[in-house]
Amino acid sequence: MCSSSDFDFEVLTSAELAQRLKVKESWVVDQSKRSRTSDPLPIFRLGKHRRYLWGSPAMIAWLRRRAGNNTQQRKAGSSKNGGTIE
């Protein structure tokens, strides 16, 4: 039998993860699909439902990789000012 200390990760829905990351739920769903990105969000399935393990090593690693990808120019930015939003 498992105790609560054996499972230290919080199970989230795509809506809950979107709220934590302060993004739209549709972005979370898109980033979970291997066909949409080369580095998809780590998921597990409960039947047809996607779930996310908040605090898991896979999620932490994904967040760290994404935090290092801030060098890309943003869509809303202008090429005149290096892609920054004023």
N, C-alpha and C positions, 0 to 999 in steps of 0.2 A: 504494500500500500504506500502511496506517495504522501508525503507531508507537504505543507505549503512552502517549506524551505527548500524542497527538491525542485520547485518550479518557481524561479525568481523573476520570470518574465510576465509582463501584462499582455493579455490577448486583446487586440484592438480590431475594430472594424475599419473599413476604408474611411468612413466619415470621422471616426475618432482619431485616426492617424492624421487625416487632413487638418483637423482642428489643432492637434499638437504641433504640426509643422507649419501651420498658418498658411495653408494653400487650399485650393479647391479640391473637392473630393474627386472630380474628374481627372485632375492631375495625378493624384495618387493611383487611381485605377490605370491610367495610361502608363505610368512609370512602373507598374507591376507586370506589364506585359512584355515578354521577351521580343515580340515583334515590333515594339515601339521604341526600345532603347537597348543599348549594348550593355548597360549595367542596371538591370531591373531591381526594384525593391524586393527584398526577400519575403516570400509569403509561404503560408501553408494553407491547404484547403480543408474545409469541413464540408464535404459534399461539393456543391457548386459555389460555396461562399469562400471568398478570400479572407484570410485573417493574417494579422501581423503581430510579431512578438516584440513588443516594446522592451528595450533593455537587453535583448539577446545579443550575443557576440556578432551574429550576421548583420543585425540592424545597426549596431554601433559602427561596424566596419563600413557599411554602406554610407552612413551619415558622414563618416570621416572622409571617405573617398569623394563624396559630393561637396563637402566643405572645401576640398582642395581644388575643385573645378570652377573657381570664381573668376578665372582669367578670360572666359568667353564674353564677347560683347553682348550686351542685353538688347533685346528687340526695341524696348522703349527708349533707349539712348540714341543720341545723335552721333554720327561719325565725327562731327566737328569737335566734340568735347570728349572723345575717347570712350563713348558708350555709357557715360555716367548720366544719371537722372538728376536733374536739378529741381 
